Amino acid sequence: MVSNIVADRRVHPGTIAIRFLKAAPRTILAVPAIIAVASNRGVLGGLAVAAAVGLVALLFQWLHWRNFRYGVGAHEIVIESGLLNRNRRSIPFDRVQDVDIERALLARIFGLAKVRIETGAGGKDEGVLDSVTTGEADRLRAAVRAWRVGESAVFPDAEAGAAGVAAPIETGRALLFEMPLSRVLLFGIFDFSLVYIGGVFAVLQTLDDPLKTVLGIDIYDAGRWMGIADKATHSRISVAAIVLISVLAILLGAVTSVLRVLARDFGFRLSAEGDRFRRERGLLTRTEAVIAKKRVQLAYVESGPIRRLFGWFWLSFQTLGEGNDGSGHQVAAPFARRDEIDPILAETARFRLPPAPELVMVSQRHIIRALIRTLSLPTVAILVASIAWRPALFLLVLLPLLGILAALERRFHRYALDGDLLFVTRGVLKQRLFVVPVSSMQSMNVVRGWLQRRLGVASLAIDTAGAPMTKSPRIIDLPLEAAQALAAEISARRRVMRDARRA
């Protein structure tokens, strides 16, 4: 059935400037340099060409804006787009999970916002309005919510929207968790990673040619670095310089981490609003996202050794729809105490933390498999590398450390079935707790590899909707009888819950 809703609205004209400025670095800024080098026109000629290209780009952005329309009816939203090939998309309100509002830096300068209509489907861009006034975004969200609660989804006419008629004031929102500035900065320090130091070396690699040309330094000259190392052993100044550079690299990594977390999680707030959570965060780009409680399939509580020592945890949910990363992974509390996580889980009415110390460790034979899995490949790689480069054998001294980490895997790999929830913990350096409702489990498989069959153990693979393989609640190396009994018990509880719902 073809919708008869008229798409009589356009997004704000400021969209033209925003889209033009976003595309400018990719299209215009490189033109003067290219023209000046590749022809005899010089810099002025290059600037003239850049201006012409800019005008053409502005024309295309104007055509895009003029041909993009949308309309809001009593039961659906209609979006029309396309210059040569016109596309009309109809989104019924009963498919809309919520209306998310995003305010990037450029949009905030113009007083605008990007609206994402969340449907829970696979396509990220099923409904995106870029950009409308914040009042228009609020009115659109209010219309969807009014339809959901059974009220008339009356949407103001275009003239009222342009005049900035205020949207209804939202009520019934309870704050569950927030991060003040001091906690965001502390989170940035705890989120420090050696990856940021690696970024320094990536910059050096990028500057390889200029260093060769200007300073005559080849960062890939092994003999040069060996000579520096030899001098460093006989020079206190060189050693001090190396220490200073290392400290500066660590400080640079820490500052980068703090700035990254500050930009992403500034003003983090999680609120409960009826049958959903609402999350707001961001410094330069302010985002407002929704997490429908009924779509939450499992909960993750993550922590590392240092964070856990100081009592900090990360809470996130796996949902049926798509998250910011396209996988349905939604952050609920990135840096929280345990007593702050409890009320968030309680708000779902389905999740809770496990009763300690009832979690049971997996089989002792898990250590054997962990050692073989962890040590075999590095050992072979080192031995093969030593054929061409004998000093590679010194890397063998690191293998005992890997062996210790592998042996510790069993200590942190535990599980428990308590009522309608399955709890699974895994990980040494990054410890993760899975909280999985029995009702969310799609399937269970008792898996036995070649070595597992020899050791008399098995793994219980549990599949939930939307969960990637890397973050699945898999219980590894249970005794075979225990794995089969656990799978049978979970199946029995699922049947009881299904029969209770039918009754």
N, C-alpha and C positions, 0 to 999 in steps of 0.2 A: 504494500500500500504506500503510495507516494504522499509525503507530508504536504499539507497546504499552508504551513507556516511561512510567512513572508520574511526573508532575510533582509531587513530594512535598516540594519545598524552597521556602522563601520567602526573599526578600532580607532584610537586617538591618532590625530595627524602627527603627533610626536613620534609615532612608530617609524616614520620615514627617516627622521634624524637619527634615531637609535640604531636602526638597522644599517644605515649608511656608515655611522661611526664604528660599528662593530666590524663591518667588512673593509673599512679603509686600510688597516694595516696589511691586509692580504692583497689588496688590489692597487692602491694608489701610491703608497709611500715608496714602493720599489721602482716606480716608473721613471722618476728623474734620474736616478743613478744608472738605470739601464740605457736610457736614451743618451745620456752624456758620454757614456763609455762606448756605446755601439755606433754612434754617428758623430757627425761634425756640428750638430746643432748646439751643443753646449748645455749649460745648466738652465739658461732661460728657455731654450727650446724644450728641454725636458719638463720644466714646470708648466709650460703651455700645454704639452701633451697630457700631463697629469691633470690639469684643470679640465681638459676636454673629456678625459676618461671619468673624472669625478662627476661631471654633468650628466654623462650617459648613465653612470651608476645611480645618481639621484633620480633620473627619469625612470629607471627600472624599479626602484624602490617605491616611487609614486604610483606606478602602474600596479605593483603588488598590493599597495594599500587600497587603491581605488577598487580593485577587483576582489578584495576580501570583505565579505559581509557575513553577518550572523543575525539570527533572530531567536527570540525566546517566546515559546507558547505556554499553554497551560500544562502540557505534559511532556514537552521535549525542547531540545535546543537544536537549531539548524545552523550549519556553517557552510558557506559557499566560497570557493576559492578557485584560482586558476585563471591564466590569461588566455591561452589558446584552447586548452582542454578544461572545461568547467567541471568542477566536482562539487556535489551537494551531499553533505553528510548530516544525517539525522541521529541524534543521541537521545533516546527516551530517558526521562527522569528515573525510571525504575532500574536503569542500568548504572546510573551515576552513584558512585560511592561517596564522593564529596568534591568540593571545589577548592583546590589548593591555590594559594596566592604567593607569588614570588616577586620580590622587589630588589632587583639588581641595582648597582650604583648608578648607572646611566638612567635607569627607569625612575629611581628616586629623585634624581636631579629634575626630571620633567614631571614629577608627581604622578607617575604611572605605575602599573603593576602588570605582571604576566599572570594569566589565569590558566590553570591546568585542570581540565575536567577529568577526574579519575573515574574510570569505569571498571578497573580490575582486569581488563583484557590485556592481551599481550602487547598491543601497540602503544608505545609511549606517547605518540602525538595524536591520539584519537580525537582530542579536543583541546586545542591550545589557542588562546586569544592573546596576541602579543602586539600592542599593549593597550590597556584600557585604564581609565581613571580608577583610583582606589575606591571611590564611591560606587562606580559601576561594578567593580569586582565584588564588593560587599552585597550589592543588590542582587547580583546573579546568584551568589551563594545563598542568600536569604530566600530566593524563589525556590531553589532546589530543596532547602530544608522545610519550607512551608508545605511543599507537596508531600514530603516524606511523612510529616506528622498529620497529614490529612486535611490541611488547610488549603485555601485557594492560592495557587501560585501566581498571584498577580504581580506583574513586572511593570515598573514605570515606563511611560512612553519615552521616546528618544529625547524629546524636549526636556522632560523632567530629569532624565539622566544627564543631559548636558548641563543643566542648571545646578547639578550637584546636590540633588535631594538626598538627604541622609538616609542610610539604611537602618533597619530596625536594630536596636541595641540587643546584643546577645546576652542571654542569661543562662544560669544553670551550669556554668563552667567552674570546676573545682581544681585548684592548682595542686599538683601532686609532687612536682620536682622542679627545681630551678638551680641555675649555676650563677652565682655572683661573679664579678670580674676577678676577684682574688682566686676563686676556685678554677676559673678558666685558665689563668696564668699558671697555677700549680699543675693543672692537667697538661699544659704544654710542656712543662719540665719533665713530667713523668712519661710523656709520649715521645721523648727523645729516642732516636734510632741512629744506628751507624749508617743507615741509608743516606742520611744527610751529609755525612762525611764523604760518602761515595760521590755525592753531587759535586764536591769540590774537585775531585779528580776528573769528573766528567767535564767540568769547565776547563781544566788544564788540557784535556784531550782536544777540546774545541779550539783552544788557543795554541795548538801545536805548531801550525804553520807560521803565525806571527812571531812566536818565540824563536823559531829557527831563523826567520828573515831578519828580525830586528836585533835580537840578542845573541843569536848563534847557539841557542840551547836546543838540544834534541832530547826530549823527555824519554825517548825510546832507546837512547844510547846506553846499553848496559855497562859498557866500560866506564863511562862517565860516572854513573852512580856507584860503581864499585870503587872508583877512585875517591869519590866523596866519602863513602863509608870507611875507606882505609884512613883518610885524613881525620875523620870524626873520632876514630879510636885514639888518635894522638893529639886531639885538640879539644880543650874544654869549651872553647867558644862555639865550635861546631855542634857539640853535643847540646849546649844550651840553646843554640838556634833551633835544633831539631825539636827539643822539648817545647820551645816557645811556639813553633809552628803547629805542633800537635795540640797544644792547649788552645790555640786560636781556632784550629779546625773544630775542636769539640765545642767551643763557645759558639762558633758560627752555626754548627748543627743544632745546638740548644736554642739559639735565637730563632733560627728558621722554624723549628718545631713549635715554639711559642707563637710566632706570627701565624703559622698555618692553623693552629688550633683556635687562636683568637679570631681569625677571619671566619672560621667555620662554625664555632660554637658560642660566640659572644651572645649574651642574653638568652641562653638556652632555657626554655620553659616547656614543661609537659603538663597538660591539663586533661582532666576527665570531663567529657561532655556527652552525657547520655550513653549511647552504645558505641562510643568511639573515644580515642585519645587524640589530642591535638598538640602538635609539636611546633615550636617557633624557635628559630636560631639564625645566626649569621650577622656579620658586621657590615661588610660591603654589599653582599647579597642576602637580603632578609627573606627567609623562606618560611612558609607556614604549611605544614603537611598534616594529613589525617591518617590515623591507624584504626581501622574498624576492628573492634574487639572480636567479633564473630569470625573474622578472617585470620586471626592469629592462630598459627598451627603449632608452634613451639617457641620456647624462650631460651635464650642463651645468657649465661652469666659468665663473663670472662675476666681473667686477671693474670698477671705475671708474678714472678717471685717477689720483686720489689714492691709492686702495687699491693699484693696480698699482705706483705709484711706491714705495710702502713694502713691496711684496711680499706683499700679502694677497689671498686669493681665496675665492670661495664655491663649494662643490661641492654639487650636488643631482642627483637621479635622477628620470626619468620612468618610472612603472611602469604596469602594466596596471590595477591596482586604483585605489581612491580614496585620495588623501592627505588631509591635514588640511583642505585647502581644497576638497576634492571633485573635484580634477582629476588626481590621481595624482602630484602633484609632491611629492617627499620630499627634505627637506634632509638631507645627509650630513655636511657640514662647513661651517658658515656663516662661519668666519673662520680660514682655514688658510694655511700656507705651501705652496709648490709641492711641496717634498719630503715634506710630510704628506699631500698628495693622492695621490701615486704609490702608496703601499702600499694605500690604500683602493680605488683602481681595479684594482690588481693582484689584490686579493682576489676580485674578480668573475670573474677568468680570461678576461674578454672585452674589457675597456676598458683604455686607456692614453692618455697624453698624446701629442700629435703630435711627430714628430721635427723640430726646428727646423734650418734655416729652409726647409723644403720646401714650405710652403704657398704657393699661387700666387694673385695678385690677379686679380680679375675684369676685364672689358673696361674700357678707358679711357672708353668711351662711357657707362659707368655714371655718370660725373660729370655729363654733360648731363642725364640723367633725374633725378638727385638734385637738381640745381639747379632744374629746372622744377617738380618735385614739392614742393620745400621753399619756394620763393619765390613761386610763382604765387598761392596762396590768401591768404597774408598781405598781398601787394601789393594785390590786389583789395579785401580787407577794409579796409585803411587808406585807400585812395582813396575807397571808398564812405562810410566814416565821416567823412572830411574834408569831405564835402558839407554835413553838418550841424554838424560841429565842426572848424573849420580847424586847431587845434593838433594834431590827429591826424597831420598830415603829418610832425611831428617823429619819429614812430615809424619813418619810412623809414630813419633812421640805423642802426636795428638790423638791417636786411636784409643788409648785408655780413657781419655776424657769422653769420647763418643760412646765408649762402652759403659761408662758410669751413667751417662744420660739414658742409654738404652735400658740399663738395669732398673733405673728409677721409674720407667714407664709404668710398670705394674703397680707401684705404690700409689700413683695418681689415677690409675684406671679402675674405677669402681662403678657399681650400679646398684639400684634398688627399685623394686616395684611396690609402691605404697598407694593402695586404693586405686584411683583412676589415673595415676600419674607414674611414669617411668622416669627415673633419674639416672643419668649417665655422666660421669666425669672422665676427662681425658686430657693429656698434655702435661709436659714437664715445665718447659720454659713459658709456654702460653697455656694456662690451665683454663679449660672450658667446661662448664656445667650445662648439660642439656636437660630441659624440663619438658617432657612430651606427654600430653594427654593421650590416653588409650584411644579416645574417639578420633584423634587426628591421624592415627596410623593408617596408611593406605595398604601396606603389605609388609610381610615379614619373611625373611629367608634365612635358613640355617646354612651357612656357607662353610665349606671345608676345602682348603687347598692341599697340595701334595704333602707339604711338611706337617700341616695340621692333622692330616689323617695318620701320619706316623706318630704324632705326639698325643693323639686321642683328644684333641680340642676342636672347637668350632667357633665361628663368629656369627652373631645374630645381627643381620642387616635390616634396619627398619627404615621404611620409606614414608615420608610425609609430603603432602602436596607443596610444591614450590621450593623445597629444600635442595640445595646443590649437594653433590656427592662429597665435596670437601667439608661440609658442615652437617653431615647426617649423623644421627645418634646411633652409631654402630658400636656394638659391644664385641670386643676382639678377644679371642682365645678363652672362651668359657669351656669347662669340661663338657663333653658332648651331651651327657645326660642332663646337665644343668641348662644348656642352651635349648634342648628340646622341651624340657619342662617349662622353662620361662616362656617360650613361644606358645606352648599350649595354654598356659595360664593367661597370657595376654589375649589370646583368641577367645577364651571362655569369657573373660570380662567384657570384651567387645560385644559378644553375643548378648550378654545380660543387659548391657546398656542399650543395644539396638532394640531388644524386645521391650525394654521399659519405655523407650520413646514411642514405639508403635502402640503400646497399651495406653 
